[in-house]
Amino acid sequence: MVRRDLLVGLAAATVGLSAPGIARAQLVSNSVNAANANTLGVISGGLDGTYTRFAADLAAVLDGVDSLRILPIIGKGSLQNISDLLYLRGVDLAIVQSDVLAAAAQQKAFPGIEQQVQYVTKLYDEEVHVFAGPGIERLEDLAGKLVSMDNRSSGTAMTATLLFSLLGVAIQPVYDATVDATERLRRGEIAAMVRVTGKPARFTTPLPEGARLLSVPLSDALLETYLPANFTSADYPNVVPPGQTVETIAVGAVLAAYNHQNAERRDRLTRFSRALALKFDTFLRPPRHPKWRDVNLAATVPGWTKFGTQPPRPQPQQQPRRFRNPAEVTGG
């Protein structure tokens, strides 16, 4: 009798003690669900790039609007960003070059990508920078020399490869991140480095003395894909002499979204699009990046579908899958 009463008492005590624990666990679970229901990951570019500045601006302005939380993520360039947008959990938005979708489709890297990746807005035009060391006067002088063009999967590498091919300049490509390439240019290990980014570009490691921006000669072949652009001393006072203009080309930057079929994640992107329009004027004022003044939320992007204009489509089995297994479909 005593043993039974003791066991009953212990059981009752256990139940009594576990109730607060269960309540706390439920509270934690609710908090986790609430946090993930409002969080969007934006994959951008390298540490020095304009993409990263834009992602940081998005977080600074839109955090808290309609309960949203924006997580900027350092990326490795346009092609890798597209891959991450398709396959990585927690990546809902990506900043990429506008020509990357056509390039990916041409390479058949991501079958059905046109239905899976859409754009929220065109951002701005990115200029092609070719920074050369002393003794290099023209692009043609780079023939046979080492030229860095960022990581292999980057939009810069894609554009630079096409650029030198169309111009008939046979360089020796080197694939270094911007920080490493700048240091190698300083040491004279490479003849030039290419960056595709919105002017003025920032550098963690300063450019070496004597570095210059090379002019990109316009041609009909280049103008079929790219826009004419230029640099002045106002953009780079230590590189471009006052009163001079350096001609180049530009490619559009796009804020891309994954065309979610999951209702919760799609709603998150819809709320993000509304918040971006609601707070857009804030992006036009300091300390936000000056390139925001080039953004037109109503602009169209040839070859792309705008997010929200079409319902999500069922995806054929051969298309790359957003989630690696069914358990991930509702994951954060």
C-alpha positions in Angstrom: 0.0 0.0 0.0 2.8 2.4 0.9 4.7 1.5 -2.3 1.6 2.1 -4.4 0.9 5.4 -2.8 4.6 6.3 -3.3 4.5 5.4 -7.0 1.2 7.3 -7.5 2.8 10.3 -5.8 5.9 10.2 -8.0 3.8 9.9 -11.1 1.7 12.9 -10.1 4.9 14.9 -9.3 6.3 13.9 -12.7 3.2 15.0 -14.5 3.2 18.2 -12.6 6.8 19.0 -13.3 6.6 18.1 -17.0 3.7 20.5 -17.7 5.7 23.7 -17.5 8.4 21.9 -19.6 5.8 21.1 -22.2 4.5 24.6 -22.2 8.0 26.0 -22.6 8.7 23.6 -25.5 5.5 24.7 -27.2 6.4 28.3 -26.7 9.8 27.8 -28.3 8.2 25.9 -31.1 5.8 28.7 -31.8 8.6 31.2 -31.7 10.7 29.2 -34.2 7.7 28.9 -36.5 6.9 32.6 -36.3 10.5 33.6 -37.0 10.8 31.3 -40.0 7.4 32.4 -41.3 8.7 36.0 -41.8 12.3 35.5 -42.8 13.7 35.8 -46.3 17.3 35.0 -47.3 18.8 37.3 -50.0 22.0 36.0 -51.6 24.2 38.7 -53.0 27.8 39.0 -54.1 31.3 39.3 -52.7 32.4 41.4 -49.8 33.3 44.5 -51.9 30.4 44.3 -54.4 27.4 46.5 -54.9 25.1 43.4 -54.6 26.2 43.1 -51.0 25.5 46.8 -50.3 22.0 46.4 -51.9 21.3 43.3 -49.8 22.4 45.2 -46.6 20.1 48.1 -47.6 17.2 45.8 -48.1 17.7 44.4 -44.6 18.1 47.9 -43.1 15.0 49.3 -44.6 12.6 46.4 -44.7 13.3 44.6 -41.5 10.1 44.9 -39.4 7.8 45.9 -42.3 4.9 43.6 -42.3 6.9 41.5 -39.7 9.5 40.7 -42.3 13.1 39.9 -41.5 15.7 40.0 -44.3 18.9 38.0 -44.0 21.7 39.2 -46.4 24.0 36.3 -47.5 27.4 36.7 -49.1 27.4 35.0 -52.5 29.9 33.9 -55.1 28.4 35.5 -58.3 25.5 35.2 -60.6 25.7 31.6 -61.8 26.3 30.3 -58.3 23.5 32.5 -56.9 21.1 31.0 -59.4 22.2 27.5 -58.3 21.8 28.5 -54.6 18.4 30.0 -55.3 17.2 26.7 -56.8 18.7 24.3 -54.3 19.6 25.8 -51.0 17.1 26.0 -48.2 16.6 29.5 -46.8 17.6 31.3 -50.1 14.4 33.0 -51.5 15.9 35.9 -53.4 19.1 36.4 -55.4 20.8 39.4 -57.0 22.1 38.4 -60.4 23.1 39.8 -63.8 20.3 40.0 -66.3 22.2 37.9 -68.8 22.7 35.0 -66.5 19.3 33.5 -67.2 20.0 33.3 -70.9 23.5 31.9 -70.3 22.2 29.2 -67.9 19.5 28.2 -70.4 22.1 28.2 -73.2 24.4 25.9 -71.2 21.4 23.7 -70.2 22.7 24.0 -66.6 19.2 24.2 -65.1 16.5 22.7 -67.3 13.2 24.6 -66.9 14.8 27.5 -65.2 12.5 30.0 -67.0 9.6 28.7 -65.0 11.4 28.4 -61.7 13.2 31.8 -61.5 11.4 35.1 -61.9 12.3 38.7 -61.2 10.9 41.0 -58.5 12.5 44.1 -60.0 15.3 45.2 -62.3 17.8 47.0 -60.0 20.4 49.0 -62.0 23.0 48.7 -64.8 26.4 47.3 -63.8 29.5 48.6 -65.5 32.2 46.4 -66.8 35.5 47.5 -65.1 38.8 46.4 -66.5 41.5 47.6 -64.1 45.0 47.2 -65.5 48.5 47.6 -64.1 51.3 49.9 -65.3 52.3 49.4 -69.0 48.9 48.3 -70.2 47.2 50.9 -72.4 44.5 49.0 -74.3 42.5 45.8 -74.0 44.5 44.5 -77.0 47.6 44.7 -74.8 46.2 42.0 -72.6 46.6 39.3 -75.3 48.4 36.4 -73.9 48.5 37.9 -70.4 47.0 36.8 -67.1 43.7 38.5 -66.4 41.6 37.8 -63.2 37.8 37.6 -63.6 36.5 36.6 -60.2 35.3 33.1 -59.4 34.5 30.6 -62.2 30.8 30.6 -61.4 30.5 34.4 -61.1 28.7 36.7 -63.5 31.9 38.6 -64.0 33.6 35.5 -65.3 30.7 34.8 -67.6 30.6 38.4 -69.0 34.4 38.7 -69.2 34.7 35.5 -71.2 32.1 36.7 -73.7 33.7 40.1 -73.9 37.2 39.0 -74.7 35.8 36.4 -77.1 33.8 38.9 -79.1 36.8 41.3 -79.2 39.1 38.5 -80.3 41.6 39.1 -77.5 43.0 35.8 -76.3 43.9 36.3 -72.6 44.9 33.8 -70.0 42.0 33.7 -67.5 42.7 33.6 -63.8 39.9 32.9 -61.3 40.5 34.9 -58.1 38.1 36.7 -55.7 38.3 40.5 -55.9 40.3 40.9 -52.7 42.9 38.3 -53.9 43.0 39.8 -57.5 43.6 43.3 -56.2 46.6 42.1 -54.2 47.9 40.1 -57.1 47.6 43.2 -59.4 49.5 45.2 -56.8 52.3 42.6 -56.8 52.4 42.5 -60.6 51.4 38.9 -60.8 48.5 39.6 -63.2 48.2 42.2 -65.9 44.6 43.2 -65.2 41.4 42.3 -63.3 37.8 42.5 -64.4 34.9 43.5 -62.2 31.2 43.7 -63.2 29.6 45.9 -60.6 27.8 49.2 -60.2 30.1 52.2 -60.1 31.7 53.4 -58.0 33.1 50.0 -56.9 34.6 49.7 -53.4 37.8 47.9 -52.6 38.8 46.4 -49.3 42.4 46.4 -50.6 43.2 49.7 -52.4 44.2 49.6 -56.1 47.9 49.8 -56.7 49.6 53.0 -57.8 49.5 53.4 -61.5 46.4 51.3 -62.0 44.1 52.5 -64.8 40.7 51.7 -66.2 40.8 50.4 -69.8 38.3 51.5 -72.4 36.1 48.9 -73.8 35.6 49.6 -77.5 31.9 49.4 -78.5 30.9 47.1 -81.4 27.7 46.0 -82.9 28.2 42.5 -81.5 28.6 43.9 -77.9 25.6 46.3 -78.3 23.3 43.3 -79.1 23.6 42.2 -75.5 25.0 45.1 -73.5 24.5 48.9 -73.0 27.0 51.7 -73.6 28.4 53.2 -70.4 31.4 55.3 -69.2 33.5 56.3 -66.2 34.7 59.8 -65.3 36.9 61.2 -62.6 33.7 61.8 -60.5 33.4 58.0 -60.3 37.1 57.2 -59.8 39.1 60.4 -59.0 42.3 58.5 -58.5 42.1 56.4 -61.6 40.4 58.6 -64.3 42.1 62.0 -65.0 39.8 65.1 -64.7 38.0 65.9 -67.9 38.5 62.4 -69.4 35.9 59.7 -70.1 36.6 56.0 -70.3 34.1 54.1 -72.4 32.7 50.7 -71.3 29.6 48.5 -71.4 27.0 47.7 -68.8 24.7 44.8 -68.0 21.5 44.9 -65.9 21.3 43.6 -62.3 18.1 41.8 -61.3 16.5 40.9 -58.0 15.4 37.4 -58.7 13.0 35.2 -56.8 12.3 31.5 -56.7 8.8 30.8 -58.0 7.7 29.0 -54.9 4.8 26.6 -55.0 4.7 26.4 -51.2 1.9 28.8 -50.2 3.7 30.1 -47.1 7.0 30.9 -48.8 5.1 32.4 -51.8 3.2 34.7 -49.4 6.5 35.8 -47.8 7.7 36.9 -51.3 4.5 38.7 -52.0 4.7 40.6 -48.7 8.3 41.4 -49.6 7.3 42.9 -53.0 4.7 45.0 -51.3 7.1 46.2 -48.7 9.7 47.1 -51.3 7.2 49.3 -53.1 5.9 50.8 -49.9 9.3 51.8 -48.6 11.0 52.5 -52.0 11.5 56.3 -51.4 13.6 55.4 -48.3 16.1 53.7 -50.6 16.6 56.9 -52.6 18.1 58.8 -49.6 21.5 58.5 -47.9 23.0 56.4 -46.5 21.6 54.0 -49.1 23.7 53.1 -52.2 23.4 55.8 -54.9 22.6 53.1 -57.5 19.1 52.9 -55.9 18.3 56.1 -57.8 18.6 54.1 -61.0 16.0 51.5 -60.0 12.6 51.6 -61.7 10.2 49.1 -60.1 8.0 49.1 -63.2 10.9 48.3 -65.6 10.6 45.0 -67.5 13.5 42.6 -68.1 13.6 40.9 -71.5 13.5 37.1 -71.3 12.3 37.1 -67.7 8.8 36.7 -66.1 7.9 39.1 -63.3 7.1 37.5 -60.0 3.4 37.5 -59.2 2.2 38.0 -62.8 1.7 34.2 -63.3 0.7 31.5 -60.8 3.3 28.8 -60.0 3.3 26.0 -62.5 3.7 22.3 -61.9 7.2 21.4 -62.7 8.1 18.5 -65.0 10.1 15.7 -63.3 13.3 16.5 -65.2 13.5 20.0 -63.9 15.9 20.6 -60.9 14.1 20.3 -57.6 14.0 23.1 -55.1 13.9 20.7 -52.2 16.0 17.6 -51.9 13.4 15.4 -50.2 9.7 15.7 -49.3 10.6 16.5 -45.6 12.2 19.8 -46.7 9.1 21.1 -48.5 7.9 23.0 -45.5 11.3 23.6 -44.0 12.8 27.0 -43.4 
